[in-house]
Amino acid sequence: MGSFEYIVIGAIVAAAVLYLGAVIFKKTKSMSAKSDCGSDCGCDS
């Protein structure tokens, strides 16, 4: 039972890390996109 509990806990931790990673990645991606758009779109328009 101990090893099974470790597997379940590991799966939950992995899912949480992946979820947080995706959220952080989206935030940084949107922030970088906004900064890039600020310089690029300004030149285009």
PDB file of N, CA, C and O in Angstrom:
ATOM      1  N   MET A   1       0.830  -1.202   0.000  1.00  0.00           N
ATOM      2  CA  MET A   1       0.000   0.000   0.000  1.00  0.00           C
ATOM      3  C   MET A   1       0.873   1.264   0.000  1.00  0.00           C
ATOM      4  O   MET A   1       0.517   2.271  -0.612  1.00  0.00           O
ATOM      5  N   GLY A   2       2.004   1.200   0.685  1.00  0.00           N
ATOM      6  CA  GLY A   2       2.864   2.372   0.764  1.00  0.00           C
ATOM      7  C   GLY A   2       3.311   2.842  -0.608  1.00  0.00           C
ATOM      8  O   GLY A   2       3.267   4.034  -0.910  1.00  0.00           O
ATOM      9  N   SER A   3       3.748   1.889  -1.448  1.00  0.00           N
ATOM     10  CA  SER A   3       4.227   2.272  -2.773  1.00  0.00           C
ATOM     11  C   SER A   3       3.081   2.836  -3.607  1.00  0.00           C
ATOM     12  O   SER A   3       3.281   3.780  -4.372  1.00  0.00           O
ATOM     13  N   PHE A   4       1.885   2.270  -3.468  1.00  0.00           N
ATOM     14  CA  PHE A   4       0.730   2.771  -4.227  1.00  0.00           C
ATOM     15  C   PHE A   4       0.419   4.208  -3.835  1.00  0.00           C
ATOM     16  O   PHE A   4       0.108   5.040  -4.688  1.00  0.00           O
ATOM     17  N   GLU A   5       0.505   4.496  -2.531  1.00  0.00           N
ATOM     18  CA  GLU A   5       0.247   5.864  -2.067  1.00  0.00           C
ATOM     19  C   GLU A   5       1.281   6.820  -2.652  1.00  0.00           C
ATOM     20  O   GLU A   5       0.952   7.944  -3.032  1.00  0.00           O
ATOM     21  N   TYR A   6       2.538   6.367  -2.721  1.00  0.00           N
ATOM     22  CA  TYR A   6       3.582   7.216  -3.290  1.00  0.00           C
ATOM     23  C   TYR A   6       3.288   7.499  -4.759  1.00  0.00           C
ATOM     24  O   TYR A   6       3.514   8.610  -5.238  1.00  0.00           O
ATOM     25  N   ILE A   7       2.786   6.498  -5.471  1.00  0.00           N
ATOM     26  CA  ILE A   7       2.461   6.675  -6.894  1.00  0.00           C
ATOM     27  C   ILE A   7       1.344   7.705  -7.046  1.00  0.00           C
ATOM     28  O   ILE A   7       1.414   8.583  -7.905  1.00  0.00           O
ATOM     29  N   VAL A   8       0.311   7.591  -6.202  1.00  0.00           N
ATOM     30  CA  VAL A   8      -0.814   8.535  -6.273  1.00  0.00           C
ATOM     31  C   VAL A   8      -0.339   9.946  -5.950  1.00  0.00           C
ATOM     32  O   VAL A   8      -0.676  10.896  -6.657  1.00  0.00           O
ATOM     33  N   ILE A   9       0.449  10.081  -4.875  1.00  0.00           N
ATOM     34  CA  ILE A   9       0.961  11.400  -4.477  1.00  0.00           C
ATOM     35  C   ILE A   9       1.849  11.959  -5.588  1.00  0.00           C
ATOM     36  O   ILE A   9       1.773  13.142  -5.917  1.00  0.00           O
ATOM     37  N   GLY A  10       2.685  11.103  -6.156  1.00  0.00           N
ATOM     38  CA  GLY A  10       3.569  11.546  -7.237  1.00  0.00           C
ATOM     39  C   GLY A  10       2.770  12.032  -8.434  1.00  0.00           C
ATOM     40  O   GLY A  10       3.128  13.031  -9.059  1.00  0.00           O
ATOM     41  N   ALA A  11       1.679  11.323  -8.760  1.00  0.00           N
ATOM     42  CA  ALA A  11       0.846  11.722  -9.898  1.00  0.00           C
ATOM     43  C   ALA A  11       0.181  13.065  -9.630  1.00  0.00           C
ATOM     44  O   ALA A  11       0.098  13.910 -10.520  1.00  0.00           O
ATOM     45  N   ILE A  12      -0.291  13.261  -8.402  1.00  0.00           N
ATOM     46  CA  ILE A  12      -0.936  14.532  -8.042  1.00  0.00           C
ATOM     47  C   ILE A  12       0.077  15.671  -8.104  1.00  0.00           C
ATOM     48  O   ILE A  12      -0.219  16.746  -8.625  1.00  0.00           O
ATOM     49  N   VAL A  13       1.268  15.432  -7.572  1.00  0.00           N
ATOM     50  CA  VAL A  13       2.309  16.464  -7.584  1.00  0.00           C
ATOM     51  C   VAL A  13       2.698  16.790  -9.025  1.00  0.00           C
ATOM     52  O   VAL A  13       2.852  17.958  -9.382  1.00  0.00           O
ATOM     53  N   ALA A  14       2.857  15.755  -9.850  1.00  0.00           N
ATOM     54  CA  ALA A  14       3.230  15.968 -11.252  1.00  0.00           C
ATOM     55  C   ALA A  14       2.154  16.779 -11.965  1.00  0.00           C
ATOM     56  O   ALA A  14       2.467  17.686 -12.736  1.00  0.00           O
ATOM     57  N   ALA A  15       0.883  16.454 -11.710  1.00  0.00           N
ATOM     58  CA  ALA A  15      -0.218  17.184 -12.344  1.00  0.00           C
ATOM     59  C   ALA A  15      -0.213  18.641 -11.890  1.00  0.00           C
ATOM     60  O   ALA A  15      -0.427  19.546 -12.697  1.00  0.00           O
ATOM     61  N   ALA A  16       0.031  18.868 -10.602  1.00  0.00           N
ATOM     62  CA  ALA A  16       0.057  20.234 -10.079  1.00  0.00           C
ATOM     63  C   ALA A  16       1.209  21.021 -10.701  1.00  0.00           C
ATOM     64  O   ALA A  16       1.043  22.183 -11.071  1.00  0.00           O
ATOM     65  N   VAL A  17       2.375  20.387 -10.814  1.00  0.00           N
ATOM     66  CA  VAL A  17       3.541  21.061 -11.397  1.00  0.00           C
ATOM     67  C   VAL A  17       3.274  21.401 -12.863  1.00  0.00           C
ATOM     68  O   VAL A  17       3.591  22.500 -13.318  1.00  0.00           O
ATOM     69  N   LEU A  18       2.689  20.453 -13.596  1.00  0.00           N
ATOM     70  CA  LEU A  18       2.392  20.701 -15.013  1.00  0.00           C
ATOM     71  C   LEU A  18       1.371  21.828 -15.145  1.00  0.00           C
ATOM     72  O   LEU A  18       1.498  22.685 -16.020  1.00  0.00           O
ATOM     73  N   TYR A  19       0.355  21.827 -14.271  1.00  0.00           N
ATOM     74  CA  TYR A  19      -0.680  22.870 -14.325  1.00  0.00           C
ATOM     75  C   TYR A  19      -0.072  24.246 -14.036  1.00  0.00           C
ATOM     76  O   TYR A  19      -0.322  25.212 -14.757  1.00  0.00           O
ATOM     77  N   LEU A  20       0.730  24.315 -12.968  1.00  0.00           N
ATOM     78  CA  LEU A  20       1.358  25.592 -12.616  1.00  0.00           C
ATOM     79  C   LEU A  20       2.306  26.028 -13.727  1.00  0.00           C
ATOM     80  O   LEU A  20       2.370  27.209 -14.070  1.00  0.00           O
ATOM     81  N   GLY A  21       3.039  25.075 -14.283  1.00  0.00           N
ATOM     82  CA  GLY A  21       3.960  25.396 -15.375  1.00  0.00           C
ATOM     83  C   GLY A  21       3.211  25.967 -16.569  1.00  0.00           C
ATOM     84  O   GLY A  21       3.670  26.922 -17.195  1.00  0.00           O
ATOM     85  N   ALA A  22       2.056  25.385 -16.885  1.00  0.00           N
ATOM     86  CA  ALA A  22       1.262  25.875 -18.020  1.00  0.00           C
ATOM     87  C   ALA A  22       0.748  27.282 -17.743  1.00  0.00           C
ATOM     88  O   ALA A  22       0.765  28.136 -18.629  1.00  0.00           O
ATOM     89  N   VAL A  23       0.290  27.526 -16.512  1.00  0.00           N
ATOM     90  CA  VAL A  23      -0.221  28.854 -16.155  1.00  0.00           C
ATOM     91  C   VAL A  23       0.894  29.889 -16.246  1.00  0.00           C
ATOM     92  O   VAL A  23       0.706  30.966 -16.813  1.00  0.00           O
ATOM     93  N   ILE A  24       2.063  29.556 -15.682  1.00  0.00           N
ATOM     94  CA  ILE A  24       3.194  30.490 -15.709  1.00  0.00           C
ATOM     95  C   ILE A  24       3.643  30.719 -17.149  1.00  0.00           C
ATOM     96  O   ILE A  24       3.958  31.843 -17.538  1.00  0.00           O
ATOM     97  N   PHE A  25       3.671  29.631 -17.946  1.00  0.00           N
ATOM     98  CA  PHE A  25       4.093  29.752 -19.345  1.00  0.00           C
ATOM     99  C   PHE A  25       3.142  30.670 -20.109  1.00  0.00           C
ATOM    100  O   PHE A  25       3.584  31.497 -20.906  1.00  0.00           O
ATOM    101  N   LYS A  26       1.841  30.528 -19.867  1.00  0.00           N
ATOM    102  CA  LYS A  26       0.864  31.380 -20.552  1.00  0.00           C
ATOM    103  C   LYS A  26       1.047  32.832 -20.133  1.00  0.00           C
ATOM    104  O   LYS A  26       0.970  33.735 -20.966  1.00  0.00           O
ATOM    105  N   LYS A  27       1.292  33.062 -18.836  1.00  0.00           N
ATOM    106  CA  LYS A  27       1.459  34.437 -18.352  1.00  0.00           C
ATOM    107  C   LYS A  27       2.698  35.069 -18.973  1.00  0.00           C
ATOM    108  O   LYS A  27       2.635  36.199 -19.459  1.00  0.00           O
ATOM    109  N   THR A  28       3.821  34.358 -18.966  1.00  0.00           N
ATOM    110  CA  THR A  28       5.056  34.906 -19.522  1.00  0.00           C
ATOM    111  C   THR A  28       4.920  35.079 -21.027  1.00  0.00           C
ATOM    112  O   THR A  28       5.435  36.042 -21.595  1.00  0.00           O
ATOM    113  N   LYS A  29       4.220  34.138 -21.677  1.00  0.00           N
ATOM    114  CA  LYS A  29       4.049  34.231 -23.131  1.00  0.00           C
ATOM    115  C   LYS A  29       3.207  35.446 -23.483  1.00  0.00           C
ATOM    116  O   LYS A  29       3.530  36.175 -24.420  1.00  0.00           O
ATOM    117  N   SER A  30       2.125  35.671 -22.737  1.00  0.00           N
ATOM    118  CA  SER A  30       1.261  36.818 -23.018  1.00  0.00           C
ATOM    119  C   SER A  30       2.005  38.118 -22.711  1.00  0.00           C
ATOM    120  O   SER A  30       1.847  39.105 -23.430  1.00  0.00           O
ATOM    121  N   MET A  31       2.814  38.125 -21.650  1.00  0.00           N
ATOM    122  CA  MET A  31       3.569  39.327 -21.293  1.00  0.00           C
ATOM    123  C   MET A  31       4.594  39.640 -22.379  1.00  0.00           C
ATOM    124  O   MET A  31       4.725  40.793 -22.791  1.00  0.00           O
ATOM    125  N   SER A  32       5.324  38.623 -22.847  1.00  0.00           N
ATOM    126  CA  SER A  32       6.333  38.844 -23.878  1.00  0.00           C
ATOM    127  C   SER A  32       5.656  39.247 -25.182  1.00  0.00           C
ATOM    128  O   SER A  32       6.180  40.074 -25.928  1.00  0.00           O
ATOM    129  N   ALA A  33       4.486  38.659 -25.458  1.00  0.00           N
ATOM    130  CA  ALA A  33       3.761  39.002 -26.683  1.00  0.00           C
ATOM    131  C   ALA A  33       3.329  40.465 -26.627  1.00  0.00           C
ATOM    132  O   ALA A  33       3.393  41.173 -27.631  1.00  0.00           O
ATOM    133  N   LYS A  34       2.886  40.918 -25.446  1.00  0.00           N
ATOM    134  CA  LYS A  34       2.462  42.314 -25.308  1.00  0.00           C
ATOM    135  C   LYS A  34       3.657  43.245 -25.514  1.00  0.00           C
ATOM    136  O   LYS A  34       3.529  44.261 -26.198  1.00  0.00           O
ATOM    137  N   SER A  35       4.801  42.923 -24.944  1.00  0.00           N
ATOM    138  CA  SER A  35       5.972  43.781 -25.083  1.00  0.00           C
ATOM    139  C   SER A  35       6.445  43.785 -26.533  1.00  0.00           C
ATOM    140  O   SER A  35       6.818  44.834 -27.058  1.00  0.00           O
ATOM    141  N   ASP A  36       6.435  42.620 -27.188  1.00  0.00           N
ATOM    142  CA  ASP A  36       6.840  42.544 -28.590  1.00  0.00           C
ATOM    143  C   ASP A  36       5.862  43.332 -29.457  1.00  0.00           C
ATOM    144  O   ASP A  36       6.270  44.062 -30.360  1.00  0.00           O
ATOM    145  N   CYS A  37       4.558  43.176 -29.173  1.00  0.00           N
ATOM    146  CA  CYS A  37       3.534  43.870 -29.954  1.00  0.00           C
ATOM    147  C   CYS A  37       3.671  45.376 -29.751  1.00  0.00           C
ATOM    148  O   CYS A  37       3.388  46.157 -30.659  1.00  0.00           O
ATOM    149  N   GLY A  38       4.101  45.779 -28.570  1.00  0.00           N
ATOM    150  CA  GLY A  38       4.244  47.201 -28.297  1.00  0.00           C
ATOM    151  C   GLY A  38       5.273  47.829 -29.224  1.00  0.00           C
ATOM    152  O   GLY A  38       5.084  48.960 -29.672  1.00  0.00           O
ATOM    153  N   SER A  39       6.364  47.117 -29.524  1.00  0.00           N
ATOM    154  CA  SER A  39       7.400  47.660 -30.399  1.00  0.00           C
ATOM    155  C   SER A  39       7.079  47.389 -31.865  1.00  0.00           C
ATOM    156  O   SER A  39       7.236  48.271 -32.709  1.00  0.00           O
ATOM    157  N   ASP A  40       6.625  46.163 -32.172  1.00  0.00           N
ATOM    158  CA  ASP A  40       6.359  45.795 -33.566  1.00  0.00           C
ATOM    159  C   ASP A  40       5.117  46.501 -34.094  1.00  0.00           C
ATOM    160  O   ASP A  40       5.159  47.124 -35.155  1.00  0.00           O
ATOM    161  N   CYS A  41       3.992  46.404 -33.347  1.00  0.00           N
ATOM    162  CA  CYS A  41       2.736  46.999 -33.816  1.00  0.00           C
ATOM    163  C   CYS A  41       2.885  48.515 -33.913  1.00  0.00           C
ATOM    164  O   CYS A  41       2.269  49.149 -34.769  1.00  0.00           O
ATOM    165  N   GLY A  42       3.704  49.094 -33.037  1.00  0.00           N
ATOM    166  CA  GLY A  42       3.901  50.539 -33.083  1.00  0.00           C
ATOM    167  C   GLY A  42       4.558  50.935 -34.401  1.00  0.00           C
ATOM    168  O   GLY A  42       4.211  51.957 -34.991  1.00  0.00           O
ATOM    169  N   CYS A  43       5.512  50.117 -34.860  1.00  0.00           N
ATOM    170  CA  CYS A  43       6.193  50.418 -36.124  1.00  0.00           C
ATOM    171  C   CYS A  43       5.247  50.175 -37.294  1.00  0.00           C
ATOM    172  O   CYS A  43       5.255  50.924 -38.271  1.00  0.00           O
ATOM    173  N   ASP A  44       4.427  49.122 -37.194  1.00  0.00           N
ATOM    174  CA  ASP A  44       3.509  48.793 -38.294  1.00  0.00           C
ATOM    175  C   ASP A  44       2.463  49.888 -38.466  1.00  0.00           C
ATOM    176  O   ASP A  44       2.170  50.304 -39.587  1.00  0.00           O
ATOM    177  N   SER A  45       1.900  50.356 -37.347  1.00  0.00           N
ATOM    178  CA  SER A  45       0.837  51.357 -37.443  1.00  0.00           C
ATOM    179  C   SER A  45       1.456  52.757 -37.450  1.00  0.00           C
ATOM    180  O   SER A  45       0.734  53.751 -37.525  1.00  0.00           O
TER     181      SER A  45
END
